[in-house]
Amino acid sequence: MKKITTYLAIFTFLALASCDKFEQEPKERILETDIFDATDKEGIQAKAYLFGIYSFLPNGFNRIDGNFLDAATDDAIPSSERSAISLFTNGQLTAVNYPDNNWQNSYTIIRRCNIFINNIGIVPIPEELISRYIAEARFLRAFAYFELLKRYGGIPLIGDRVFDLKDDMQIPRATFSECLDYIAAECDAIKDILPKGSDIAAVDYGRVNSETALALKCRLLLYGASPLYNGGATANDLTIKNLNGYTNYDKNRWNQVISTAEAIIAQGYFKLPAATGTAAYRNIFITKINTDIIFAKQSANSTILENNNAPIGYVAPTTSNGQTSPTQDFLNAFPNSNGTPYTGTSTNLEQYQNRDPRLNAIIFYNGVQWLGRAVETFEGGLDKPNKPYQLQTRTSYYLRKFLGDFTTATTYANQSHNFPYFRYAEVLLSYAEALNEMERTEDATKQLIAIRTRAGISAGSNGRYGIPENVDQATLRQLIKNERRIELSFEEHRFWDIRRWKDAESINDKLTGLTLSKTNEAITAKETVVSDFKFNPKNYYMPLPYDEVLKNKKLIQNEGYY
């Protein structure tokens, strides 16, 4: 027993004597001093850190439980009836189950940008390069704040501060106006420091340019001028109303959109591609570098989108999962090939002929060619086999947008799939919307004509591409809304557009698709309800995450959520 006690005493003494050699932090941990190194004359580590922040930007492709955000609008539904994205449309959205909670991700971007801004000065690289790097970080931070603002309204603004665990992080939400002013000021401060799109080398494609900062400001101001935020917040509580938008209406806010859009147009580099028609529209999204894409999420070439979204019957030698089902409501939005509204019936299977050429670049429908055969979305067809537990279209349609052209191919090949954050076409549509709201209808019409010309819509005998002569403001407003719905479909605009316009409550509460039946060689169509669209006015804003409200007692939850 004495010997054992002696051994224990020796072991204890040795442990205590060597305790200063224990790791105080993981040896593999990368410290700020490793990244921002006064001996790194090339700034390699700091540049890699900055580029790493880009990776936190959201990817809009199939990102919410395998679905596009547009599957929570009237344009599409998830092919799976058990998808979490249905919480947006079934009336069950809460602060606990919100499926698009990007609070933590956005504040991660903000924190990392602040770390970069506070430390890049240590690195011995030219001041001009430091200025550009800081401008990029400030943009990424401003973009993250905008992503928060459009979801929640006002959020905590923390400036350049980097918090430690000992700091007081009980920070209240800033007002909507304060947040918008802050983001706009950031865009103004960096727009002349960042290189123009025309000056970005191919090796740097995907990094922020001057027009990107202006495009963010243009979208920000467009939201601020729109009915929901421009004095139209839905909250009853005045404090929350101040968080959710401007408390007054000011028509001049549309003029700020106009001047910002004109600044982008004046730069002259970004423009609509000269080619027109179905292929021209499709190629915007599979051509890595083109003048319509101002800023996009960069990713390696792949077949991921084809695998996720193409009709399900194409299984060998490839895989196709058909995760998104566009609605008949969306298809009805496409005008005729001359730009006039389609007035035929939805059960007429010739409805796909002589329509807006973009239709064939966005939607798969029964009979269209893909991988060397016709798509079969009739009941029992190869692409709607009705097998137990088989994921398949619920509307008779699949999503074709963003996919490569595999009409006659036998298998998929890697494609460029970079999710577009900002496009020149969006700038023109925002410009048109603002011009129209300022009662400059003919100036607005010119922007719409430019979009329709690129789409391949015919000019018509009067050269107005289906837009009536002497069109009034109300009619043109609806045409602009519809043009955004088509041109920017599945780019995460529709979900927010129907909110900022305060149109979500007026959307049909029953979304439809087609049921196709084949008898011998004849196919007949029946329009059927495929999903409810339930919308509560509280859903104009998203709920702040429940756990964040618990941690920060100064956060005020949006009205209607608990």
C-alpha positions as CSV (number, residue, x, y, z in Angstrom):
1,M,0.0,0.0,0.0
2,K,2.9,2.3,0.9
3,K,4.5,1.6,-2.6
4,I,1.2,2.5,-4.4
5,T,0.9,5.7,-2.4
6,T,4.5,6.6,-3.4
7,Y,3.8,6.0,-7.1
8,L,0.7,8.2,-6.9
9,A,2.6,11.0,-5.2
10,I,5.4,10.9,-7.8
11,F,2.8,10.9,-10.7
12,T,1.0,13.9,-9.2
13,F,4.3,15.8,-8.7
14,L,5.3,15.2,-12.3
15,A,1.9,16.2,-13.6
16,L,1.9,19.4,-11.6
17,A,5.5,20.2,-12.6
18,S,4.8,19.9,-16.3
19,C,1.3,21.5,-16.4
20,D,2.7,24.6,-18.1
21,K,3.5,22.3,-21.1
22,F,-0.1,21.4,-21.7
23,E,-1.8,23.0,-24.8
24,Q,-3.7,26.1,-23.8
25,E,-5.4,26.0,-27.3
26,P,-5.4,23.5,-30.1
27,K,-2.1,23.5,-31.9
28,E,-3.9,23.2,-35.3
29,R,-5.9,26.4,-34.7
30,I,-5.1,29.2,-37.2
31,L,-4.7,32.5,-35.5
32,E,-5.2,36.0,-36.8
33,T,-1.5,36.5,-36.5
34,D,-0.9,33.6,-38.9
35,I,-3.2,35.2,-41.5
36,F,-2.3,38.9,-41.2
37,D,1.4,38.4,-41.1
38,A,3.8,41.4,-41.2
39,T,6.3,39.2,-43.1
40,D,3.9,38.0,-45.8
41,K,5.0,40.4,-48.5
42,E,2.7,38.9,-51.1
43,G,-0.3,38.9,-48.7
44,I,-1.1,35.3,-49.7
45,Q,-2.7,34.3,-46.4
46,A,-4.8,37.5,-46.2
47,K,-6.0,37.2,-49.7
48,A,-7.0,33.6,-49.1
49,Y,-8.9,34.7,-46.0
50,L,-10.8,37.3,-48.0
51,F,-11.7,34.8,-50.8
52,G,-12.9,32.4,-48.1
53,I,-15.5,35.0,-47.1
54,Y,-17.0,34.7,-50.6
55,S,-17.7,31.1,-49.9
56,F,-20.3,32.0,-47.2
57,L,-22.5,33.8,-49.8
58,P,-25.7,31.8,-50.3
59,N,-26.1,29.5,-53.3
60,G,-29.6,29.9,-54.7
61,F,-29.7,26.5,-56.5
62,N,-31.9,24.0,-54.6
63,R,-30.7,25.5,-51.3
64,I,-33.8,25.1,-49.1
65,D,-34.3,21.4,-48.4
66,G,-33.4,20.6,-52.0
67,N,-35.6,23.3,-53.4
68,F,-35.4,26.7,-55.1
69,L,-36.9,29.6,-53.0
70,D,-39.4,30.1,-55.9
71,A,-41.0,26.8,-54.8
72,A,-42.5,28.9,-52.0
73,T,-44.3,31.2,-54.4
74,D,-47.0,30.8,-57.0
75,D,-44.4,29.9,-59.7
76,A,-43.6,26.4,-58.4
77,I,-44.1,23.8,-55.7
78,P,-41.6,21.2,-54.4
79,S,-42.0,17.8,-56.0
80,S,-41.8,16.3,-52.5
81,E,-44.9,16.8,-50.4
82,R,-42.8,16.6,-47.3
83,S,-40.3,19.4,-48.0
84,A,-39.7,22.0,-45.3
85,I,-40.1,24.8,-47.9
86,S,-43.8,24.2,-47.7
87,L,-43.8,25.9,-44.4
88,F,-43.9,29.2,-46.3
89,T,-47.2,28.3,-48.0
90,N,-49.1,26.0,-45.6
91,G,-49.6,28.6,-42.8
92,Q,-47.3,26.8,-40.3
93,L,-44.2,29.1,-40.4
94,T,-42.8,30.0,-36.9
95,A,-39.6,31.4,-35.4
96,V,-38.5,27.9,-34.5
97,N,-39.0,26.1,-37.9
98,Y,-38.2,29.0,-40.3
99,P,-36.4,27.0,-43.1
100,D,-34.4,30.0,-44.6
101,N,-32.8,31.2,-41.4
102,N,-29.5,32.9,-42.5
103,W,-29.0,35.0,-39.4
104,Q,-25.9,33.1,-38.2
105,N,-24.4,32.8,-41.7
106,S,-24.9,36.5,-42.4
107,Y,-23.3,37.6,-39.1
108,T,-20.4,35.1,-39.8
109,I,-19.8,37.1,-43.0
110,I,-20.0,40.4,-41.1
111,R,-17.6,39.2,-38.4
112,R,-15.1,37.9,-40.8
113,C,-15.2,41.1,-42.9
114,N,-14.6,43.1,-39.7
115,I,-11.6,40.9,-38.7
116,F,-10.2,41.4,-42.2
117,I,-10.8,45.2,-42.2
118,N,-9.2,45.6,-38.8
119,N,-6.1,43.6,-39.6
120,I,-5.2,43.9,-43.3
121,G,-3.2,47.0,-42.6
122,I,-0.6,44.8,-40.9
123,V,0.3,43.0,-44.1
124,P,3.1,44.7,-46.1
125,I,1.3,45.0,-49.5
126,P,0.7,48.1,-51.5
127,E,-1.8,50.6,-50.2
128,E,-3.8,50.5,-53.4
129,L,-4.2,46.7,-53.0
130,I,-5.2,47.1,-49.4
131,S,-7.9,49.7,-50.4
132,R,-9.3,47.3,-53.0
133,Y,-9.4,44.4,-50.5
134,I,-11.1,46.5,-47.9
135,A,-13.6,47.6,-50.5
136,E,-14.4,44.0,-51.3
137,A,-14.8,43.1,-47.6
138,R,-17.1,46.1,-47.1
139,F,-19.3,45.0,-50.0
140,L,-19.6,41.5,-48.7
141,R,-20.6,42.9,-45.3
142,A,-23.1,45.2,-46.9
143,F,-24.5,42.3,-49.0
144,A,-24.9,40.3,-45.8
145,Y,-26.7,43.1,-44.1
146,F,-29.1,43.4,-47.1
147,E,-29.8,39.7,-46.9
148,L,-30.8,40.2,-43.3
149,L,-32.7,43.5,-43.9
150,K,-35.0,42.0,-46.6
151,R,-35.9,39.1,-44.4
152,Y,-36.4,40.8,-41.0
153,G,-36.4,44.5,-41.4
154,G,-34.0,46.4,-39.2
155,I,-31.3,44.4,-37.6
156,P,-28.4,45.1,-35.2
157,L,-25.6,47.1,-36.9
158,I,-22.2,46.6,-35.4
159,G,-19.9,48.7,-37.6
160,D,-16.3,47.5,-37.7
161,R,-16.4,46.0,-34.2
162,V,-15.2,42.4,-33.6
163,F,-16.8,41.0,-30.4
164,D,-15.1,38.7,-27.9
165,L,-16.9,36.4,-25.5
166,K,-16.5,38.9,-22.7
167,D,-18.2,41.7,-24.6
168,D,-21.8,42.8,-24.1
169,M,-23.7,41.5,-27.2
170,Q,-27.1,42.7,-26.0
171,I,-27.6,45.0,-29.1
172,P,-31.0,46.3,-30.2
173,R,-32.2,46.3,-33.8
174,A,-31.5,49.5,-35.8
175,T,-34.5,50.9,-37.6
176,F,-35.1,50.1,-41.2
177,S,-34.1,53.6,-42.3
178,E,-30.8,53.4,-40.4
179,C,-30.0,50.0,-41.9
180,L,-30.8,51.1,-45.5
181,D,-28.8,54.3,-45.1
182,Y,-25.8,52.4,-43.7
183,I,-25.8,49.9,-46.6
184,A,-26.3,52.6,-49.2
185,A,-23.4,54.6,-47.7
186,E,-21.2,51.6,-47.8
187,C,-21.9,51.1,-51.5
188,D,-21.2,54.8,-52.2
189,A,-17.9,54.6,-50.3
190,I,-16.5,51.7,-52.3
191,K,-18.0,52.1,-55.8
192,D,-15.1,54.2,-57.0
193,I,-12.4,52.1,-55.3
194,L,-13.5,48.8,-56.8
195,P,-12.4,48.1,-60.4
196,K,-15.0,48.4,-63.2
197,G,-16.3,45.2,-64.7
198,S,-14.4,46.0,-67.9
199,D,-11.2,46.0,-65.9
200,I,-11.6,42.7,-64.1
201,A,-9.1,40.1,-65.5
202,A,-10.4,36.7,-66.4
203,V,-8.5,35.1,-63.5
204,D,-10.3,37.5,-61.1
205,Y,-13.8,36.9,-62.5
206,G,-16.3,36.5,-59.7
207,R,-14.7,39.1,-57.5
208,V,-16.7,42.2,-56.7
209,N,-16.6,45.1,-59.2
210,S,-17.8,48.7,-59.1
211,E,-21.1,47.9,-60.9
212,T,-21.8,45.2,-58.2
213,A,-21.8,47.8,-55.5
214,L,-24.1,50.0,-57.5
215,A,-26.4,47.0,-58.3
216,L,-26.7,46.2,-54.6
217,K,-27.6,49.8,-53.9
218,C,-30.1,49.8,-56.8
219,R,-31.9,46.8,-55.4
220,L,-31.7,48.2,-51.9
221,L,-33.3,51.4,-52.9
222,L,-35.9,49.6,-55.0
223,Y,-37.0,47.7,-51.9
224,G,-37.1,50.9,-49.9
225,A,-39.3,52.7,-52.5
226,S,-41.7,49.8,-52.7
227,P,-45.2,49.7,-51.1
228,L,-44.3,47.4,-48.2
229,Y,-41.3,49.5,-47.0
230,N,-42.3,53.0,-48.3
231,G,-44.7,53.8,-45.5
232,G,-46.7,50.6,-45.9
233,A,-45.3,48.4,-43.1
234,T,-48.1,46.1,-41.7
235,A,-47.2,46.2,-38.0
236,N,-49.7,47.8,-35.6
237,D,-47.0,48.5,-33.0
238,L,-45.2,51.8,-33.9
239,T,-41.8,50.5,-32.7
240,I,-42.0,47.5,-34.9
241,K,-43.4,49.5,-37.8
242,N,-40.2,51.6,-37.5
243,L,-38.1,48.5,-37.7
244,N,-40.1,47.1,-40.7
245,G,-39.9,50.1,-43.0
246,Y,-40.1,53.9,-43.4
247,T,-42.9,55.3,-41.4
248,N,-43.8,57.8,-44.2
249,Y,-44.4,57.5,-47.9
250,D,-42.0,59.5,-50.1
251,K,-42.5,59.3,-53.9
252,N,-39.0,60.7,-54.4
253,R,-37.5,57.4,-53.3
254,W,-38.2,56.1,-56.8
255,N,-35.9,58.8,-58.2
256,Q,-33.0,57.4,-56.1
257,V,-33.5,54.1,-57.9
258,I,-33.5,55.8,-61.3
259,S,-30.2,57.7,-60.7
260,T,-28.5,54.5,-59.4
261,A,-29.7,52.4,-62.4
262,E,-28.5,55.2,-64.7
263,A,-25.1,55.1,-63.1
264,I,-24.8,51.4,-63.9
265,I,-26.0,51.9,-67.5
266,A,-23.5,54.8,-68.0
267,Q,-20.6,52.5,-67.1
268,G,-21.3,50.8,-70.4
269,Y,-19.7,47.4,-69.9
270,F,-22.6,45.4,-68.7
271,K,-25.4,45.0,-71.3
272,L,-27.9,42.6,-72.7
273,P,-26.3,40.0,-75.0
274,A,-26.9,40.8,-78.7
275,A,-28.3,37.3,-79.4
276,T,-32.0,36.7,-79.1
277,G,-34.4,33.9,-78.4
278,T,-34.5,30.6,-76.4
279,A,-30.8,29.7,-76.8
280,A,-29.7,33.2,-76.0
281,Y,-31.6,33.2,-72.8
282,R,-30.4,29.8,-71.8
283,N,-26.8,30.6,-72.5
284,I,-26.8,33.5,-70.0
285,F,-26.8,31.0,-67.2
286,I,-24.3,28.4,-68.6
287,T,-21.8,30.8,-70.0
288,K,-19.4,31.7,-67.1
289,I,-18.4,35.2,-68.4
290,N,-21.1,37.3,-70.1
291,T,-22.2,40.9,-70.0
292,D,-25.6,40.2,-68.4
293,I,-24.1,38.7,-65.2
294,I,-22.8,41.4,-63.0
295,F,-22.0,39.2,-60.0
296,A,-22.5,35.5,-59.4
297,K,-21.6,32.7,-57.0
298,Q,-18.6,30.9,-58.4
299,S,-18.5,27.1,-58.5
300,A,-16.7,24.4,-60.5
301,N,-18.4,23.1,-63.6
302,S,-20.7,20.1,-62.8
303,T,-23.9,18.3,-63.7
304,I,-25.4,19.0,-60.2
305,L,-28.4,21.0,-61.5
306,E,-29.2,18.5,-64.3
307,N,-29.1,15.7,-61.7
308,N,-31.3,17.6,-59.3
309,N,-33.9,19.1,-61.6
310,A,-34.3,17.3,-64.9
311,P,-37.3,14.9,-65.5
312,I,-36.9,11.8,-63.4
313,G,-37.2,9.2,-66.2
314,Y,-33.6,9.8,-67.4
315,V,-31.7,7.4,-65.2
316,A,-29.1,5.7,-67.3
317,P,-26.3,6.5,-67.7
318,T,-27.2,9.6,-65.7
319,T,-29.4,10.6,-62.7
320,S,-32.3,13.0,-62.7
321,N,-34.3,13.8,-59.7
322,G,-36.9,16.4,-60.8
323,Q,-37.0,18.3,-57.5
324,T,-39.0,21.3,-58.7
325,S,-42.5,21.4,-60.2
326,P,-43.4,24.7,-61.9
327,T,-47.1,25.5,-61.8
328,Q,-49.6,26.1,-64.5
329,D,-50.1,29.5,-62.9
330,F,-46.5,30.3,-63.8
331,L,-46.9,29.0,-67.3
332,N,-50.0,31.1,-67.8
333,A,-47.8,34.2,-67.2
334,F,-45.9,33.7,-70.5
335,P,-47.2,36.0,-73.3
336,N,-47.6,35.0,-76.9
337,S,-44.6,35.2,-79.2
338,N,-45.7,38.8,-80.2
339,G,-45.8,39.9,-76.5
340,T,-49.6,40.0,-76.2
341,P,-51.2,38.2,-73.3
342,Y,-52.0,34.5,-73.8
343,T,-55.8,34.1,-73.7
344,G,-56.2,30.4,-74.6
345,T,-57.1,27.6,-72.1
346,S,-54.6,25.8,-69.9
347,T,-55.9,22.4,-71.0
348,N,-55.1,23.1,-74.7
349,L,-51.9,21.1,-75.3
350,E,-51.0,23.5,-78.1
351,Q,-50.6,26.2,-75.5
352,Y,-46.9,25.8,-75.7
353,Q,-46.7,26.9,-79.3
354,N,-46.1,30.5,-80.4
355,R,-45.4,31.6,-76.9
356,D,-42.6,33.7,-75.4
357,P,-39.4,31.9,-76.5
358,R,-38.1,31.9,-72.9
359,L,-40.7,29.3,-72.0
360,N,-38.7,26.6,-73.7
361,A,-35.6,27.6,-71.8
362,I,-37.4,27.6,-68.4
363,I,-39.9,24.7,-68.4
364,F,-40.0,21.1,-69.4
365,Y,-43.5,20.0,-70.6
366,N,-44.8,16.8,-72.1
367,G,-43.4,16.1,-75.5
368,V,-40.4,18.4,-75.4
369,Q,-37.1,16.7,-76.4
370,W,-34.4,15.9,-73.8
371,L,-31.5,13.4,-74.0
372,G,-32.8,12.1,-77.3
373,R,-36.4,11.3,-76.4
374,A,-39.6,13.1,-75.7
375,V,-40.4,14.0,-72.1
376,E,-43.4,12.0,-70.8
377,T,-45.3,13.6,-68.0
378,F,-48.6,11.9,-68.7
379,E,-49.9,9.6,-66.0
380,G,-47.8,6.4,-66.1
381,G,-45.3,8.0,-68.5
382,L,-41.5,7.6,-68.0
383,D,-41.3,10.9,-66.2
384,K,-44.4,10.4,-64.1
385,P,-44.6,6.7,-63.4
386,N,-46.7,7.0,-60.3
387,K,-44.5,4.5,-58.4
388,P,-44.8,4.3,-54.6
389,Y,-42.4,6.7,-52.9
390,Q,-41.1,7.9,-56.3
391,L,-40.3,11.6,-56.4
392,Q,-42.0,13.0,-59.5
393,T,-43.6,16.2,-60.9
394,R,-46.9,17.2,-59.2
395,T,-47.9,19.6,-62.0
396,S,-46.8,17.8,-65.2
397,Y,-43.9,20.3,-65.5
398,Y,-40.2,20.2,-64.5
399,L,-37.7,23.1,-64.2
400,R,-35.4,23.5,-67.2
401,K,-33.8,26.9,-66.5
402,F,-30.1,26.9,-65.6
403,L,-29.6,23.5,-67.3
404,G,-27.3,22.9,-70.3
405,D,-28.7,22.0,-73.7
406,F,-28.9,18.2,-73.8
407,T,-31.7,18.0,-76.3
408,T,-30.0,15.4,-78.5
409,A,-27.2,14.2,-76.1
410,T,-27.1,10.8,-74.5
411,T,-25.8,11.9,-71.1
412,Y,-24.9,15.0,-69.2
413,A,-21.6,16.8,-69.4
414,N,-20.2,19.3,-66.9
415,Q,-21.7,22.8,-67.2
416,S,-21.0,26.2,-65.8
417,H,-23.5,26.7,-63.0
418,N,-22.9,30.0,-61.2
419,F,-25.9,31.4,-59.3
420,P,-26.6,35.0,-60.5
421,Y,-26.8,37.5,-57.7
422,F,-27.1,40.6,-59.9
423,R,-27.9,40.8,-63.6
424,Y,-28.0,43.7,-66.0
425,A,-31.6,42.6,-66.9
426,E,-32.6,43.1,-63.3
427,V,-31.1,46.7,-63.4
428,L,-33.2,47.5,-66.5
429,L,-36.4,46.1,-64.9
430,S,-35.8,48.0,-61.7
431,Y,-35.2,51.1,-63.8
432,A,-38.4,50.5,-65.7
433,E,-40.4,50.0,-62.4
434,A,-39.0,53.3,-60.9
435,L,-39.6,55.3,-64.1
436,N,-43.2,54.1,-64.3
437,E,-43.8,55.0,-60.7
438,M,-42.5,58.5,-61.5
439,E,-45.1,58.5,-64.4
440,R,-42.5,58.3,-67.1
441,T,-44.3,55.5,-68.8
442,E,-42.7,55.8,-72.2
443,D,-39.2,55.8,-70.8
444,A,-40.2,52.7,-68.8
445,T,-41.6,51.1,-71.9
446,K,-38.2,51.4,-73.6
447,Q,-36.6,49.3,-70.9
448,L,-39.3,46.6,-71.3
449,I,-38.8,46.6,-75.0
450,A,-35.1,46.0,-74.6
451,I,-35.8,42.9,-72.4
452,R,-38.4,41.6,-74.8
453,T,-36.2,42.1,-77.8
454,R,-33.4,40.0,-76.2
455,A,-36.1,37.4,-75.3
456,G,-36.9,37.0,-79.0
457,I,-40.4,38.3,-78.8
458,S,-41.5,39.8,-82.2
459,A,-41.9,43.6,-82.5
460,G,-45.3,43.5,-84.1
461,S,-46.6,46.0,-86.7
462,N,-46.3,48.9,-84.2
463,G,-42.9,47.9,-83.0
464,R,-44.0,47.8,-79.3
465,Y,-43.5,44.1,-78.6
466,G,-47.0,43.6,-77.3
467,I,-47.1,46.7,-75.1
468,P,-50.2,48.8,-75.9
469,E,-49.7,52.3,-77.4
470,N,-50.3,55.1,-74.9
471,V,-50.1,52.5,-72.1
472,D,-51.2,53.9,-68.8
473,Q,-49.2,53.6,-65.5
474,A,-51.4,50.9,-63.9
475,T,-51.3,48.6,-67.0
476,L,-47.6,49.1,-67.4
477,R,-47.0,48.3,-63.7
478,Q,-48.6,44.9,-64.2
479,L,-46.6,44.3,-67.4
480,I,-43.4,45.1,-65.5
481,K,-44.3,42.8,-62.7
482,N,-45.0,40.0,-65.1
483,E,-41.8,40.6,-67.0
484,R,-39.8,40.3,-63.7
485,R,-41.7,37.1,-63.0
486,I,-40.5,35.5,-66.2
487,E,-37.1,37.1,-66.8
488,L,-35.9,36.7,-63.2
489,S,-37.7,33.4,-62.5
490,F,-36.0,31.1,-60.0
491,E,-33.3,33.7,-59.2
492,E,-34.9,34.4,-55.8
493,H,-36.8,37.5,-56.8
494,R,-40.4,36.4,-56.9
495,F,-40.6,35.4,-53.2
496,W,-39.5,38.9,-52.2
497,D,-41.2,40.8,-55.1
498,I,-44.7,39.7,-54.1
499,R,-43.9,40.8,-50.5
500,R,-42.4,44.3,-51.3
501,W,-45.4,44.9,-53.7
502,K,-47.8,43.7,-51.0
503,D,-49.3,41.4,-53.6
504,A,-48.9,38.1,-51.7
505,E,-52.3,38.3,-50.1
506,S,-54.0,38.6,-53.5
507,I,-52.3,35.5,-55.0
508,N,-54.7,32.6,-55.8
509,D,-54.9,30.4,-52.7
510,K,-55.1,27.3,-54.9
511,L,-52.1,26.6,-57.2
512,T,-52.7,24.4,-60.2
513,G,-51.0,22.0,-62.5
514,L,-52.1,19.6,-65.2
515,T,-53.1,15.9,-65.0
516,L,-52.4,14.4,-68.4
517,S,-54.1,11.1,-69.5
518,K,-53.0,9.1,-72.5
519,T,-55.5,6.8,-74.3
520,N,-53.9,5.0,-77.2
521,E,-52.0,7.9,-78.8
522,A,-54.3,10.7,-77.6
523,I,-53.4,12.8,-74.6
524,T,-56.0,14.9,-72.8
525,A,-55.4,17.5,-70.0
526,K,-57.3,18.4,-66.9
527,E,-56.3,21.3,-64.7
528,T,-56.1,20.3,-61.1
529,V,-55.3,21.9,-57.7
530,V,-51.8,20.8,-56.6
531,S,-51.2,22.9,-53.5
532,D,-52.7,25.5,-51.3
533,F,-51.1,29.0,-51.0
534,K,-51.8,30.3,-47.5
535,F,-50.5,33.7,-46.7
536,N,-50.8,35.6,-43.4
537,P,-49.9,39.3,-43.4
538,K,-47.3,38.6,-40.7
539,N,-45.4,36.6,-43.4
540,Y,-44.5,39.8,-45.2
541,Y,-41.6,39.7,-42.8
542,M,-39.7,36.6,-41.6
543,P,-39.4,35.7,-37.9
544,L,-36.2,36.5,-36.1
545,P,-34.7,33.1,-35.0
546,Y,-36.1,32.0,-31.7
547,D,-32.7,31.2,-30.2
548,E,-31.4,34.6,-31.1
549,V,-34.3,36.4,-29.4
550,L,-33.6,34.2,-26.3
551,K,-29.9,35.1,-26.2
552,N,-30.4,38.8,-26.9
553,K,-33.1,40.3,-24.7
554,K,-32.9,43.6,-26.7
555,L,-34.1,42.0,-29.9
556,I,-37.7,42.7,-30.6
557,Q,-39.5,39.9,-32.5
558,N,-41.5,40.8,-35.6
559,E,-45.2,41.1,-35.1
560,G,-47.2,37.9,-35.1
561,Y,-44.3,35.6,-34.2
562,Y,-43.5,34.3,-30.7
